[in-house]
Amino acid sequence: MMKNRIFSMFILCAAGIIAFAFTMPDQSKPWPVPDKYKKMENPVKYDKAAASALWSKHCKSCHGKDGVGDGPKAAQLDTPAGDFTVSSFQKQSDGALYYKVLEGRDDMPSFKKKIPDSEDLWQLVHFMRTFK
């Protein structure tokens, strides 16, 4: 009787782990960036104060103070906010980062309307580069 109960608990736990694994968001899911954006270079001069203010207002709540994806809202997301300090993130072109902020995907909102000034979006790209 005890063996059956232990075996049943084992099966339930294993099924739960397997179900969880299949519902986890796939962070390896490619985020295609049009060639037009991949080739773009940041056209604005870095303004640390402006970039920092934009980050604090629009990004810090999810991506955190240090860009590691540990902001206070990060735990509420269905997909991880991402770690901007890793080389795979920093290897992306400025235009790719600009595109991702502009368009958004999944939990990452589009900032086309929230930040309509493209120079401000480019300032955020500069700021993301500080997390190397």
LUMGU-505919 format. One line per 3 residues: number of its first residue (from 1); their letters; for each residue x, y, z of N, C-alpha, C, O, CB. Coordinates in Angstrom, 1 decimal, padded with zeros to 4 digits, always signed. Glycine has a CB too. Example, Ala and Ser with C-alpha at 12.3 -4.5 7.8 and 13.67 -1.06 7.14 Angstrom:
LUMGU-505919
1) AS) +013.2:-005.7:+007.8:+012.3:-004.5:+007.8:+013.2:-003.3:+007.8:+014.2:-003.3:+008.5:+011.3:-004.5:+009.0 ~ +012.8:-002.2:+007.1:+013.7:-001.1:+007.1:+012.9:+000.0:+007.9:+013.4:+001.1:+008.0:+014.1:-000.6:+005.7
end
This chain:
LUMGU-505919
1) MMK) +000.8:-001.2:+000.0:+000.0:+000.0:+000.0:+000.9:+001.3:+000.0:+000.6:+002.2:-000.8:-000.9:+000.0:+001.2 ~ +001.9:+001.3:+000.9:+002.8:+002.4:+000.9:+003.6:+002.6:-000.3:+003.8:+003.7:-000.8:+003.7:+002.3:+002.2 ~ +004.0:+001.5:-000.9:+004.8:+001.5:-002.2:+003.9:+002.1:-003.3:+004.4:+002.9:-004.1:+005.3:+000.1:-002.5
4) NRI) +002.7:+001.7:-003.3:+001.8:+002.2:-004.4:+001.6:+003.8:-004.2:+001.6:+004.5:-005.2:+000.4:+001.6:-004.3 ~ +001.5:+004.2:-003.0:+001.3:+005.6:-002.7:+002.6:+006.4:-003.1:+002.5:+007.5:-003.8:+001.0:+005.9:-001.2 ~ +003.7:+005.9:-002.8:+005.0:+006.5:-003.2:+005.2:+006.5:-004.7:+005.6:+007.5:-005.3:+006.2:+005.8:-002.5
7) FSM) +004.8:+005.4:-005.3:+004.9:+005.3:-006.8:+004.0:+006.3:-007.4:+004.3:+006.9:-008.4:+004.6:+003.9:-007.2 ~ +002.8:+006.4:-006.9:+001.8:+007.4:-007.5:+002.3:+008.8:-007.3:+002.1:+009.6:-008.3:+000.4:+007.2:-006.7 ~ +002.9:+009.1:-006.2:+003.4:+010.5:-006.0:+004.6:+010.7:-007.0:+004.7:+011.8:-007.5:+003.9:+010.7:-004.5
10) FIL) +005.4:+009.7:-007.2:+006.5:+009.9:-008.1:+006.0:+010.1:-009.5:+006.5:+011.0:-010.2:+007.4:+008.6:-008.1 ~ +005.0:+009.4:-009.9:+004.4:+009.5:-011.3:+003.8:+010.9:-011.4:+004.0:+011.6:-012.4:+003.3:+008.4:-011.5 ~ +003.1:+011.4:-010.4:+002.5:+012.7:-010.5:+003.5:+013.8:-010.6:+003.4:+014.8:-011.3:+001.6:+013.0:-009.2
13) CAA) +004.6:+013.7:-009.8:+005.7:+014.7:-009.8:+006.3:+014.7:-011.2:+006.6:+015.7:-011.8:+006.7:+014.4:-008.7 ~ +006.6:+013.5:-011.7:+007.3:+013.4:-013.0:+006.4:+014.0:-014.1:+006.9:+014.7:-015.0:+007.6:+011.9:-013.3 ~ +005.1:+013.7:-014.0:+004.2:+014.3:-015.0:+004.1:+015.8:-014.9:+004.1:+016.5:-016.0:+002.7:+013.7:-014.8
16) GII) +004.2:+016.3:-013.7:+004.2:+017.8:-013.5:+005.4:+018.4:-014.1:+005.4:+019.5:-014.7:+004.0:+018.1:-012.1 ~ +006.5:+017.8:-013.9:+007.8:+018.3:-014.4:+007.8:+018.3:-015.9:+008.2:+019.3:-016.5:+009.0:+017.5:-013.9 ~ +007.3:+017.2:-016.5:+007.3:+017.1:-017.9:+006.3:+018.2:-018.5:+006.7:+018.8:-019.5:+006.9:+015.7:-018.4
19) AFA) +005.2:+018.3:-017.9:+004.2:+019.3:-018.4:+004.8:+020.7:-018.3:+004.6:+021.5:-019.2:+002.9:+019.2:-017.6 ~ +005.5:+021.0:-017.2:+006.1:+022.3:-017.0:+007.2:+022.6:-018.1:+007.3:+023.7:-018.7:+006.8:+022.4:-015.6 ~ +008.0:+021.5:-018.4:+009.0:+021.7:-019.4:+008.4:+022.0:-020.8:+009.0:+022.8:-021.5:+009.9:+020.4:-019.5
22) FTM) +007.3:+021.4:-021.1:+006.7:+021.7:-022.4:+006.0:+023.0:-022.5:+005.7:+023.5:-023.6:+005.7:+020.5:-022.7 ~ +005.7:+023.6:-021.4:+005.0:+024.9:-021.4:+006.0:+026.1:-021.2:+005.5:+027.2:-021.2:+003.9:+024.9:-020.4 ~ +007.2:+025.8:-020.9:+008.2:+026.9:-020.7:+008.4:+027.6:-022.0:+008.5:+027.0:-023.1:+009.5:+026.3:-020.2
25) PDQ) +008.6:+028.9:-021.9:+008.9:+029.7:-023.2:+010.2:+029.3:-023.7:+011.2:+029.1:-022.9:+008.8:+031.2:-022.9 ~ +010.3:+029.2:-025.0:+011.6:+028.8:-025.6:+012.4:+030.1:-025.9:+012.1:+030.9:-026.8:+011.3:+028.1:-027.0 ~ +013.5:+030.3:-025.1:+014.3:+031.4:-025.2:+015.2:+031.4:-026.4:+015.8:+032.4:-026.8:+015.1:+031.6:-024.0
28) SKP) +015.3:+030.2:-027.0:+016.1:+030.1:-028.2:+015.3:+030.4:-029.5:+015.8:+030.4:-030.6:+016.7:+028.7:-028.3 ~ +014.0:+030.7:-029.3:+013.2:+031.1:-030.4:+013.8:+032.3:-031.1:+013.9:+033.4:-030.4:+011.7:+031.4:-029.9 ~ +014.1:+032.2:-032.3:+014.7:+033.3:-033.0:+013.8:+034.6:-033.0:+012.5:+034.5:-033.1:+015.0:+032.9:-034.5
31) WPV) +014.4:+035.7:-033.0:+013.7:+037.0:-033.1:+014.2:+037.6:-034.4:+015.2:+038.4:-034.4:+013.9:+037.9:-031.9 ~ +013.6:+037.3:-035.5:+014.1:+037.8:-036.8:+014.0:+039.4:-036.9:+013.1:+040.0:-036.4:+013.2:+037.3:-038.0 ~ +015.1:+039.9:-037.4:+015.2:+041.3:-037.6:+015.4:+041.6:-039.1:+016.3:+041.0:-039.7:+016.4:+041.9:-036.8
34) PDK) +014.6:+042.4:-039.7:+014.8:+042.7:-041.1:+016.2:+043.3:-041.4:+016.7:+044.0:-040.6:+013.7:+043.7:-041.6 ~ +016.7:+043.0:-042.6:+018.0:+043.4:-043.0:+018.2:+044.9:-042.8:+019.2:+045.4:-042.4:+018.3:+043.0:-044.4 ~ +017.1:+045.6:-043.2:+017.2:+047.1:-043.1:+017.6:+047.6:-041.7:+018.4:+048.5:-041.6:+015.8:+047.7:-043.4
37) YKK) +017.1:+046.9:-040.7:+017.5:+047.3:-039.3:+018.8:+046.7:-038.9:+019.6:+047.4:-038.2:+016.4:+046.8:-038.3 ~ +019.1:+045.5:-039.3:+020.4:+044.9:-038.9:+021.6:+045.8:-039.3:+022.6:+045.8:-038.6:+020.6:+043.5:-039.6 ~ +021.5:+046.5:-040.4:+022.6:+047.3:-040.9:+022.6:+048.7:-040.3:+023.6:+049.4:-040.6:+022.5:+047.3:-042.4
40) MEN) +021.6:+049.1:-039.6:+021.5:+050.5:-039.1:+022.6:+050.7:-038.0:+022.9:+049.8:-037.2:+020.1:+050.8:-038.5 ~ +023.2:+051.9:-038.0:+024.1:+052.3:-037.0:+023.4:+053.4:-036.2:+022.6:+054.1:-036.7:+025.5:+052.8:-037.6 ~ +023.8:+053.5:-034.9:+023.2:+054.5:-034.0:+023.6:+055.9:-034.5:+024.8:+056.2:-034.5:+023.6:+054.2:-032.6
43) PVK) +022.6:+056.7:-034.9:+023.0:+058.0:-035.5:+023.0:+059.1:-034.4:+023.3:+060.3:-034.8:+022.0:+058.4:-036.5 ~ +022.7:+058.9:-033.2:+022.7:+059.9:-032.2:+023.8:+059.8:-031.2:+024.3:+058.7:-030.9:+021.3:+059.9:-031.4 ~ +024.2:+061.0:-030.7:+025.3:+061.0:-029.7:+024.7:+060.6:-028.4:+023.6:+061.1:-028.0:+026.0:+062.5:-029.7
46) YDK) +025.4:+059.9:-027.6:+025.0:+059.4:-026.3:+024.8:+060.5:-025.3:+025.7:+061.3:-025.1:+025.9:+058.3:-025.8 ~ +023.6:+060.6:-024.7:+023.3:+061.5:-023.7:+023.0:+060.7:-022.5:+021.8:+060.2:-022.3:+022.2:+062.5:-024.1 ~ +023.9:+060.5:-021.6:+023.8:+059.6:-020.4:+022.5:+059.9:-019.6:+021.8:+059.0:-019.2:+025.0:+059.6:-019.6
49) AAA) +022.3:+061.2:-019.3:+021.2:+061.6:-018.5:+019.9:+061.3:-019.1:+019.0:+060.8:-018.5:+021.3:+063.1:-018.1 ~ +019.8:+061.6:-020.4:+018.5:+061.3:-021.1:+018.3:+059.8:-021.2:+017.2:+059.4:-021.0:+018.6:+062.0:-022.5 ~ +019.3:+059.1:-021.6:+019.2:+057.6:-021.7:+018.8:+057.0:-020.4:+017.9:+056.1:-020.4:+020.5:+057.0:-022.2
52) SAL) +019.4:+057.4:-019.3:+019.1:+056.9:-018.0:+017.7:+057.2:-017.6:+017.0:+056.3:-017.0:+020.1:+057.5:-017.0 ~ +017.2:+058.4:-017.9:+015.8:+058.7:-017.5:+014.8:+057.9:-018.3:+013.8:+057.4:-017.8:+015.6:+060.2:-017.8 ~ +015.1:+057.7:-019.6:+014.3:+056.8:-020.4:+014.3:+055.4:-019.9:+013.2:+054.8:-019.8:+014.7:+056.9:-021.9
55) WSK) +015.4:+054.9:-019.6:+015.5:+053.5:-019.0:+014.7:+053.4:-017.8:+013.9:+052.5:-017.6:+017.0:+053.2:-018.8 ~ +014.9:+054.4:-016.9:+014.1:+054.3:-015.6:+012.6:+054.3:-015.8:+011.9:+053.6:-015.1:+014.6:+055.5:-014.7 ~ +012.2:+055.1:-016.7:+010.7:+055.3:-017.0:+010.1:+054.1:-017.7:+009.0:+053.7:-017.4:+010.5:+056.6:-017.8
58) HCK) +010.8:+053.6:-018.7:+010.2:+052.6:-019.6:+010.7:+051.2:-019.5:+010.0:+050.2:-019.9:+010.4:+053.1:-021.0 ~ +011.9:+050.9:-019.0:+012.6:+049.6:-019.1:+012.9:+049.0:-017.8:+012.9:+047.7:-017.6:+013.8:+049.8:-019.9 ~ +013.3:+049.8:-016.8:+013.8:+049.3:-015.5:+012.9:+048.4:-014.8:+013.3:+047.4:-014.1:+014.2:+050.5:-014.6
61) SCH) +011.6:+048.6:-014.9:+010.6:+047.8:-014.2:+010.7:+046.3:-014.5:+010.4:+045.4:-013.7:+009.2:+048.3:-014.4 ~ +011.0:+046.0:-015.8:+011.2:+044.6:-016.2:+012.6:+044.2:-016.3:+013.0:+043.1:-015.8:+010.5:+044.4:-017.6 ~ +013.5:+045.0:-016.9:+014.8:+044.6:-017.2:+015.8:+044.9:-016.0:+016.9:+044.4:-016.0:+015.3:+045.3:-018.4
64) GKD) +015.4:+045.6:-015.0:+016.2:+045.9:-013.8:+017.2:+047.0:-014.0:+017.4:+047.5:-015.1:+016.9:+044.6:-013.5 ~ +017.7:+047.4:-012.9:+018.7:+048.5:-012.8:+019.9:+048.2:-013.6:+020.5:+049.1:-014.2:+019.0:+048.8:-011.4 ~ +020.3:+046.9:-013.6:+021.6:+046.5:-014.2:+021.4:+045.7:-015.5:+022.3:+045.1:-016.0:+022.4:+045.7:-013.2
67) GVG) +020.2:+045.7:-016.0:+019.9:+045.0:-017.3:+020.0:+043.5:-017.3:+020.2:+042.9:-018.3:+020.8:+045.5:-018.3 ~ +019.8:+042.9:-016.1:+019.9:+041.4:-016.0:+018.5:+040.8:-016.0:+018.4:+039.6:-015.8:+020.7:+041.0:-014.8 ~ +017.5:+041.6:-016.2:+016.1:+041.0:-016.3:+015.5:+040.7:-014.9:+014.6:+039.9:-014.8:+016.1:+039.8:-017.0
70) DGP) +015.9:+041.5:-013.9:+015.4:+041.2:-012.6:+014.6:+042.4:-012.0:+014.6:+042.6:-010.8:+016.5:+040.9:-011.6 ~ +013.9:+043.1:-012.8:+013.1:+044.2:-012.4:+011.9:+043.7:-011.6:+011.6:+042.6:-011.7:+012.6:+045.1:-013.6 ~ +011.2:+044.6:-010.9:+010.1:+044.2:-010.0:+008.9:+043.6:-010.8:+008.2:+042.8:-010.2:+009.6:+045.4:-009.3
73) KAA) +008.8:+043.9:-012.1:+007.7:+043.3:-012.9:+008.1:+042.0:-013.6:+007.3:+041.3:-014.2:+007.2:+044.3:-013.9 ~ +009.4:+041.7:-013.6:+009.9:+040.6:-014.3:+009.2:+039.2:-013.9:+009.0:+038.4:-014.8:+011.4:+040.4:-014.1 ~ +009.0:+039.1:-012.6:+008.4:+037.8:-012.2:+006.9:+037.6:-012.7:+006.4:+036.5:-012.7:+008.3:+037.8:-010.7
76) QLD) +006.3:+038.7:-013.1:+004.9:+038.6:-013.6:+004.9:+038.2:-015.1:+003.8:+038.0:-015.7:+004.2:+039.9:-013.4 ~ +006.0:+038.2:-015.8:+006.1:+038.0:-017.2:+006.0:+036.5:-017.6:+006.4:+035.7:-016.8:+007.3:+038.6:-017.8 ~ +005.4:+036.2:-018.7:+005.4:+034.8:-019.2:+006.7:+034.4:-019.8:+007.1:+033.2:-019.9:+004.3:+034.6:-020.2
79) TPA) +007.5:+035.4:-020.2:+008.8:+035.1:-020.8:+009.9:+035.9:-020.0:+009.6:+037.0:-019.6:+008.9:+035.5:-022.3 ~ +011.1:+035.3:-019.8:+012.1:+036.1:-019.1:+012.4:+037.4:-019.8:+012.4:+037.5:-021.0:+013.4:+035.2:-019.0 ~ +012.7:+038.4:-019.0:+013.0:+039.7:-019.6:+014.4:+039.8:-020.3:+014.6:+040.7:-021.0:+013.0:+040.8:-018.4
82) GDF) +015.2:+038.8:-020.1:+016.5:+038.8:-020.8:+017.6:+039.4:-020.0:+017.4:+040.3:-019.1:+016.4:+039.5:-022.1 ~ +018.8:+039.0:-020.2:+020.0:+039.5:-019.6:+020.8:+040.2:-020.6:+021.4:+039.6:-021.5:+020.8:+038.3:-018.9 ~ +020.9:+041.5:-020.5:+021.6:+042.4:-021.5:+023.1:+042.4:-021.2:+023.8:+043.0:-022.0:+021.1:+043.8:-021.4
85) TVS) +023.6:+041.7:-020.2:+025.0:+041.7:-019.9:+025.7:+040.5:-020.7:+027.0:+040.5:-020.8:+025.3:+041.5:-018.5 ~ +025.0:+039.6:-021.2:+025.6:+038.4:-021.9:+026.1:+038.8:-023.3:+025.5:+039.7:-023.9:+024.6:+037.3:-022.0 ~ +027.1:+038.1:-023.7:+027.7:+038.4:-025.0:+026.7:+038.2:-026.2:+026.8:+039.0:-027.2:+028.9:+037.6:-025.2
88) SFQ) +025.8:+037.3:-026.1:+024.9:+037.0:-027.2:+024.0:+038.2:-027.4:+023.6:+038.5:-028.5:+024.1:+035.8:-027.0 ~ +023.7:+038.9:-026.3:+022.9:+040.1:-026.5:+023.7:+041.3:-027.0:+023.3:+041.9:-028.0:+022.3:+040.5:-025.1 ~ +024.9:+041.5:-026.4:+025.7:+042.6:-026.8:+026.3:+042.4:-028.3:+026.7:+043.4:-028.9:+026.9:+042.7:-025.9
91) KQS) +026.3:+041.2:-028.8:+026.8:+041.0:-030.2:+025.8:+041.5:-031.2:+026.1:+041.6:-032.4:+027.1:+039.5:-030.4 ~ +024.5:+041.7:-030.8:+023.5:+042.2:-031.8:+023.9:+043.6:-032.3:+024.5:+044.4:-031.5:+022.1:+042.2:-031.2 ~ +023.5:+043.9:-033.5:+023.8:+045.3:-034.0:+022.9:+046.3:-033.3:+021.9:+045.9:-032.7:+023.5:+045.3:-035.5
94) DGA) +023.3:+047.5:-033.4:+022.5:+048.6:-032.8:+021.1:+048.6:-033.5:+020.1:+048.8:-032.8:+023.2:+050.0:-033.0 ~ +021.1:+048.4:-034.8:+019.8:+048.4:-035.5:+018.9:+047.3:-035.0:+017.7:+047.5:-035.0:+020.1:+048.3:-037.0 ~ +019.5:+046.1:-034.7:+018.6:+045.0:-034.2:+018.0:+045.4:-032.9:+016.8:+045.1:-032.7:+019.5:+043.7:-034.1
97) LYY) +018.8:+046.0:-032.0:+018.2:+046.4:-030.7:+017.2:+047.4:-030.9:+016.1:+047.4:-030.2:+019.4:+046.9:-029.8 ~ +017.4:+048.4:-031.8:+016.5:+049.5:-032.1:+015.1:+048.8:-032.5:+014.1:+049.2:-032.1:+017.0:+050.4:-033.1 ~ +015.2:+047.9:-033.5:+014.1:+047.2:-034.0:+013.3:+046.5:-032.9:+012.0:+046.6:-032.9:+014.5:+046.2:-035.1
100) KVL) +013.9:+045.8:-032.1:+013.3:+045.1:-031.0:+012.5:+046.0:-030.0:+011.5:+045.6:-029.6:+014.2:+044.2:-030.3 ~ +013.1:+047.1:-029.7:+012.5:+048.1:-028.8:+011.3:+048.7:-029.6:+010.2:+048.9:-029.0:+013.5:+049.2:-028.4 ~ +011.5:+049.0:-030.8:+010.4:+049.6:-031.7:+009.2:+048.7:-031.8:+008.1:+049.1:-031.6:+011.0:+050.0:-033.0
103) EGR) +009.5:+047.5:-032.2:+008.4:+046.5:-032.5:+007.9:+045.7:-031.4:+006.7:+045.4:-031.3:+008.9:+045.6:-033.6 ~ +008.8:+045.3:-030.5:+008.3:+044.4:-029.4:+008.0:+043.0:-029.8:+007.9:+042.7:-031.0:+007.2:+045.0:-028.6 ~ +007.8:+042.1:-028.9:+007.3:+040.7:-029.1:+007.0:+040.1:-027.8:+007.6:+040.3:-026.8:+008.5:+039.9:-029.9
106) DDM) +005.9:+039.3:-027.8:+005.5:+038.6:-026.6:+005.3:+039.6:-025.5:+004.5:+040.5:-025.7:+006.5:+037.5:-026.2 ~ +005.9:+039.4:-024.4:+005.8:+040.3:-023.2:+006.4:+041.6:-023.4:+006.1:+042.6:-022.8:+006.3:+039.7:-022.0 ~ +007.4:+041.7:-024.4:+008.1:+043.0:-024.7:+007.1:+043.8:-025.5:+006.8:+043.5:-026.6:+009.4:+042.7:-025.4
109) PSF) +006.7:+045.0:-025.0:+005.7:+045.8:-025.7:+006.5:+046.6:-026.9:+007.7:+046.8:-026.8:+005.0:+046.8:-024.8 ~ +005.7:+047.0:-027.8:+006.2:+047.9:-028.9:+006.3:+049.3:-028.2:+005.4:+049.7:-027.5:+005.3:+047.9:-030.1 ~ +007.3:+050.0:-028.6:+007.5:+051.4:-028.0:+007.2:+052.4:-029.1:+007.6:+053.6:-028.9:+008.8:+051.5:-027.4
112) KKK) +006.6:+052.0:-030.2:+006.4:+053.0:-031.3:+005.6:+054.2:-030.8:+005.8:+055.3:-031.2:+005.6:+052.3:-032.4 ~ +004.5:+053.9:-030.0:+003.7:+055.0:-029.5:+004.1:+055.6:-028.2:+004.0:+056.8:-028.0:+002.2:+054.5:-029.4 ~ +004.7:+054.7:-027.3:+005.1:+055.2:-026.0:+006.3:+056.1:-026.1:+006.5:+057.1:-025.4:+005.5:+054.0:-025.1
115) IPD) +007.2:+055.8:-027.1:+008.4:+056.6:-027.3:+008.5:+057.0:-028.8:+009.2:+056.3:-029.5:+009.7:+055.9:-026.8 ~ +007.7:+057.9:-029.3:+007.6:+058.2:-030.7:+008.8:+058.8:-031.3:+009.0:+058.8:-032.5:+006.4:+059.0:-031.0 ~ +009.7:+059.4:-030.5:+010.9:+060.1:-031.0:+012.0:+059.0:-031.2:+012.5:+058.4:-030.2:+011.4:+061.2:-030.0
118) SED) +012.4:+058.8:-032.4:+013.4:+057.8:-032.7:+014.7:+058.1:-032.0:+015.5:+057.2:-031.7:+013.6:+057.7:-034.2 ~ +015.0:+059.3:-031.8:+016.3:+059.7:-031.1:+016.3:+059.1:-029.7:+017.3:+058.7:-029.1:+016.5:+061.2:-031.1 ~ +015.1:+059.1:-029.0:+015.0:+058.5:-027.7:+015.2:+057.0:-027.7:+015.8:+056.5:-026.8:+013.6:+058.9:-027.1
121) LWQ) +014.7:+056.4:-028.8:+014.9:+054.9:-028.9:+016.4:+054.6:-029.1:+016.9:+053.7:-028.5:+014.1:+054.4:-030.1 ~ +017.0:+055.5:-029.8:+018.5:+055.2:-030.0:+019.2:+055.5:-028.7:+020.2:+054.8:-028.5:+019.0:+056.2:-031.1 ~ +018.8:+056.4:-027.9:+019.4:+056.6:-026.6:+019.3:+055.4:-025.8:+020.2:+055.0:-025.0:+018.7:+057.8:-025.8
124) LVH) +018.1:+054.7:-025.8:+018.0:+053.4:-025.1:+019.0:+052.4:-025.6:+019.5:+051.6:-024.8:+016.6:+052.9:-025.2 ~ +019.2:+052.3:-026.9:+020.2:+051.4:-027.4:+021.6:+051.7:-026.8:+022.3:+050.8:-026.4:+020.3:+051.5:-029.0 ~ +021.9:+053.0:-026.8:+023.2:+053.4:-026.1:+023.2:+052.9:-024.7:+024.2:+052.3:-024.2:+023.4:+054.9:-026.2
127) FMR) +022.1:+053.1:-024.0:+022.1:+052.7:-022.6:+022.2:+051.2:-022.4:+022.9:+050.7:-021.5:+020.8:+053.1:-021.9 ~ +021.6:+050.4:-023.3:+021.7:+048.9:-023.2:+023.2:+048.5:-023.4:+023.6:+047.5:-022.9:+020.9:+048.3:-024.3 ~ +024.0:+049.3:-024.2:+025.4:+049.0:-024.4:+026.2:+049.1:-023.1:+027.3:+048.6:-023.0:+025.9:+049.8:-025.5
130) TFK) +025.7:+049.9:-022.1:+026.5:+050.1:-020.9:+026.5:+048.8:-020.0:+027.2:+048.8:-019.0:+025.9:+051.3:-020.1 ~ +025.7:+047.8:-020.4:+025.6:+046.6:-019.5:+026.6:+045.6:-019.9:+026.5:+044.4:-019.4:+024.2:+046.1:-019.6 ~ +027.5:+045.9:-020.7:+028.6:+044.9:-021.1:+029.3:+044.3:-019.9:+030.1:+043.5:-020.1:+029.6:+045.6:-022.0
end
